[in-house]
């Protein structure tokens, strides 16, 4: 666990989490998958609390991928209902704690009611200066990159920029999380060792942390364990170990 925030401890400024294992958690208890999704809300509260305590600047949670529409209709419906619940109930709590809330992804497929609720929640917390909580919904890493490329192509077509001005920096500026600190730590619960099309661009130099813990069992202590592991990692960014230590 994190016991202090001394200067020597490396705290990731931006953490992203693939919240996996809700369905398996419920099925292991002989219950429907939707029960697991509801239980997972408590884990969201726990990691938000842990992130605030650790003074993490940004927390990004993978709630619903662009591929999740293929899941059973009832499960998708429950996920949408949970999303509305979070927007109407939980966001008020976030606002009281000075947390800025935003949703990233292609929101056009959501109902008008849900889109309006998202916009209202973002506006409510827009001036907050604490933790930035981003929820990835109908999001895919490939979509994010393709969407950024499309915006750059449009600027070239309109003679706003030249082709030579397209580079890694300009593409990055058009991705969903461009205004946040670079992604430091990517956590995945549930035992799988893949990132499932999540933050492909942003994860280029992130540290990965995989755990067998299913998402509804991932609490504040487990979150702190991930940060402790991050603290032990040597981040070289292409340099030698000696260069990284000297810098």
Phi and psi in degrees as a GROMACS rama.xvg file:
@    title "Ramachandran Plot"
@    xaxis  label "Phi"
@    yaxis  label "Psi"
@TYPE xy
-81.997  120.74  UNK-2
-106.196  -21.5945  UNK-3
-155.548  163.614  UNK-4
-114.453  50.9644  UNK-5
-67.7411  163.147  UNK-6
-64.6597  -24.6769  UNK-7
-78.614  -22.4281  UNK-8
-77.7094  129.805  UNK-9
-85.7891  116.87  UNK-10
-105.848  122.417  UNK-11
-62.537  132.603  UNK-12
-79.2202  -26.4283  UNK-13
-137.082  120.01  UNK-14
-118.109  136.022  UNK-15
-120.529  147.337  UNK-16
-133.891  129.421  UNK-17
-92.0803  108.607  UNK-18
-87.4448  87.0716  UNK-19
-111.627  145.535  UNK-20
114.928  3.89966  UNK-21
-60.2035  -47.5528  UNK-22
-64.4522  -44.5796  UNK-23
-65.8756  -35.9161  UNK-24
-60.8522  -44.2904  UNK-25
-69.2811  -43.4909  UNK-26
-63.7943  -33.2337  UNK-27
-64.7257  -21.5969  UNK-28
-101.042  10.0171  UNK-29
72.7455  24.8062  UNK-30
-116.892  166.601  UNK-31
-70.4022  154.883  UNK-32
-57.7919  -33.2519  UNK-33
-63.7958  -27.759  UNK-34
-62.4735  -37.541  UNK-35
-64.7954  -38.7161  UNK-36
-64.3659  -39.3021  UNK-37
-66.9217  -39.8955  UNK-38
-65.6829  -29.3265  UNK-39
-65.1816  -20.726  UNK-40
-62.5826  -35.6011  UNK-41
-63.4742  -36.0274  UNK-42
-68.902  -33.4377  UNK-43
-61.7745  -45.6876  UNK-44
-59.632  -40.0465  UNK-45
-65.921  -43.2737  UNK-46
-74.0164  -31.5507  UNK-47
-63.8878  -43.0388  UNK-48
-61.8535  -45.411  UNK-49
-63.2933  -39.551  UNK-50
-64.5679  -40.1067  UNK-51
-64.1792  -43.5878  UNK-52
-63.3135  -39.2903  UNK-53
-80.0313  -4.37985  UNK-54
63.111  36.8438  UNK-55
-70.0765  141.463  UNK-56
-86.5827  -32.6143  UNK-57
-141.936  137.533  UNK-58
-130.55  124.155  UNK-59
-120.098  124.304  UNK-60
-115.205  131.959  UNK-61
-86.8858  100.898  UNK-62
-94.3605  -37.8375  UNK-63
-156.93  115.381  UNK-64
-86.9395  165.965  UNK-65
-66.0376  -19.0255  UNK-66
-86.8191  -14.2034  UNK-67
-70.0066  -12.6342  UNK-68
-62.8487  -18.6457  UNK-69
-77.5935  -8.63743  UNK-70
-71.1895  166.282  UNK-71
-52.1013  141.718  UNK-72
-56.2354  -40.1418  UNK-73
-63.4895  -40.9811  UNK-74
-65.5632  -42.468  UNK-75
-61.8814  -41.4056  UNK-76
-61.298  -42.1327  UNK-77
-65.1503  -40.7094  UNK-78
-61.8219  -40.1771  UNK-79
-65.7694  -40.5219  UNK-80
-63.2439  -40.0835  UNK-81
-64.3329  -38.1783  UNK-82
-61.6022  -44.3418  UNK-83
-63.193  -39.3387  UNK-84
-61.0255  -46.0609  UNK-85
-60.2088  -42.1576  UNK-86
-68.2893  -33.3836  UNK-87
-90.4655  -26.7932  UNK-88
-110.347  -55.9115  UNK-89
-68.6512  -33.0218  UNK-90
-62.5911  -32.5098  UNK-91
-61.9469  -39.6993  UNK-92
-67.1333  -40.7771  UNK-93
-60.0106  -43.3437  UNK-94
-62.6117  -40.7476  UNK-95
-62.9466  -26.944  UNK-96
-98.9681  17.5698  UNK-97
64.2197  29.7163  UNK-98
-96.1032  133.1  UNK-99
-90.9268  129.406  UNK-100
-111.491  136.983  UNK-101
-149.883  156.028  UNK-102
-117.368  131.487  UNK-103
-115.678  147.65  UNK-104
132.192  -178.562  UNK-105
-86.036  99.0287  UNK-106
-83.6555  -4.40301  UNK-107
-64.4015  -22.7036  UNK-108
-82.8888  -12.7166  UNK-109
-78.3547  159.472  UNK-110
-64.2227  157.662  UNK-111
-59.0799  -37.9605  UNK-112
-61.9474  -44.272  UNK-113
-67.9559  -40.9923  UNK-114
-62.6605  -40.0226  UNK-115
-66.1766  -38.3489  UNK-116
-66.9118  -38.6299  UNK-117
-61.4042  -48.1595  UNK-118
-61.4855  -41.108  UNK-119
-63.8134  -41.1025  UNK-120
-66.8266  -40.4454  UNK-121
-65.7696  -40.5071  UNK-122
-66.5014  -37.859  UNK-123
-60.7936  -38.467  UNK-124
-103.88  4.44891  UNK-125
-58.4268  -32.4683  UNK-126
-90.5911  -1.96723  UNK-127
-68.5394  148.423  UNK-128
-115.344  4.35033  UNK-129
-90.1138  -144.702  UNK-130
-53.0908  138.438  UNK-131
-99.9875  112.901  UNK-132
-101.339  115.077  UNK-133
-108.946  129.786  UNK-134
-107.632  119.67  UNK-135
-87.5218  114.51  UNK-136
-133.103  131.594  UNK-137
49.0818  46.7809  UNK-138
-112.248  145.269  UNK-139
-145.757  139.961  UNK-140
-61.6221  -38.95  UNK-141
-65.9422  -39.5641  UNK-142
-60.8822  -42.1814  UNK-143
-59.497  -46.5316  UNK-144
-67.775  -44.536  UNK-145
-63.3411  -38.2368  UNK-146
-65.9103  -39.3346  UNK-147
-64.8724  -41.9273  UNK-148
-63.748  -38.588  UNK-149
-62.7242  -41.7157  UNK-150
-64.0631  -40.8295  UNK-151
-65.5441  -41.3207  UNK-152
-61.3923  -38.5829  UNK-153
-64.9764  -38.2636  UNK-154
-66.5174  -37.7494  UNK-155
-65.6493  -45.1216  UNK-156
-59.8107  -35.4396  UNK-157
-90.3092  10.2591  UNK-158
59.7566  29.4269  UNK-159
-84.2197  -30.4455  UNK-160
-140.171  161.87  UNK-161
-94.1326  163.787  UNK-162
-60.1318  -34.7629  UNK-163
-69.063  -15.6747  UNK-164
-83.0057  -5.47037  UNK-165
-83.566  118.8  UNK-166
-149.654  -172.547  UNK-167
-60.5881  -40.0857  UNK-168
-66.4764  -44.4453  UNK-169
-68.3556  -35.2747  UNK-170
-68.3185  -41.8497  UNK-171
-57.814  -38.8705  UNK-172
-62.0285  -18.2692  UNK-173
-104.789  5.58879  UNK-174
-83.8658  165.926  UNK-175
-61.4137  -36.3817  UNK-176
-109.491  28.4763  UNK-177
-59.953  -27.9525  UNK-178
-88.1181  -0.79725  UNK-179
-98.4416  163.834  UNK-180
-59.1809  155.425  UNK-181
-57.903  145.599  UNK-182
-67.5133  122.451  UNK-183
-96.7341  -41.883  UNK-184
-137.428  126.756  UNK-185
-113.953  118.82  UNK-186
-106.422  136.706  UNK-187
-128.308  126.817  UNK-188
-93.1937  170.295  UNK-189
94.933  -5.80327  UNK-190
93.1032  -6.1468  UNK-191
-88.6438  149.743  UNK-192
-112.947  65.923  UNK-193
-154.918  165.258  UNK-194
-108.845  -0.244694  UNK-195
49.7208  48.2421  UNK-196
63.0202  32.9262  UNK-197
-110.102  123.379  UNK-198
49.7229  49.0429  UNK-199
-60.2874  -42.5385  UNK-200
-70.2018  -46.0474  UNK-201
-70.9007  -24.7437  UNK-202
-85.5404  8.51969  UNK-203
-52.7522  -41.6513  UNK-204
-123.662  20.2574  UNK-205
-74.5006  152.919  UNK-206
-85.4501  139.694  UNK-207
-103.898  141.19  UNK-208
-134.746  114.232  UNK-209
-109.381  138.334  UNK-210
-137.288  148.444  UNK-211
-76.7424  -13.6454  UNK-212
-58.7305  128.68  UNK-213
-75.7897  148.429  UNK-214
-51.944  -45.2998  UNK-215
-62.8199  -17.1593  UNK-216
-97.6339  1.32675  UNK-217
-85.998  104.603  UNK-218
-109.046  -169.436  UNK-219
-63.8064  -36.7081  UNK-220
-63.2535  -42.3792  UNK-221
-64.9167  -37.2771  UNK-222
-62.056  -43.5792  UNK-223
-66.2954  -33.2135  UNK-224
-60.1088  -41.9871  UNK-225
-62.5308  -39.8869  UNK-226
-67.3377  -37.3274  UNK-227
-63.0889  -39.9856  UNK-228
-65.0138  -42.05  UNK-229
-57.4692  -40.5298  UNK-230
-60.7906  -27.2873  UNK-231
-88.4836  -9.03806  UNK-232
-77.5233  143.569  UNK-233
-98.1366  116.606  UNK-234
-98.9688  113.539  UNK-235
-102.654  -26.9828  UNK-236
51.946  41.5215  UNK-237
90.8459  -9.44768  UNK-238
-87.2409  171.49  UNK-239
-75.7893  164.151  UNK-240
-59.9408  -39.0691  UNK-241
-65.8889  -42.0531  UNK-242
-63.0978  -41.3039  UNK-243
-63.9798  -40.8685  UNK-244
-66.659  -38.7968  UNK-245
-69.0386  -28.8745  UNK-246
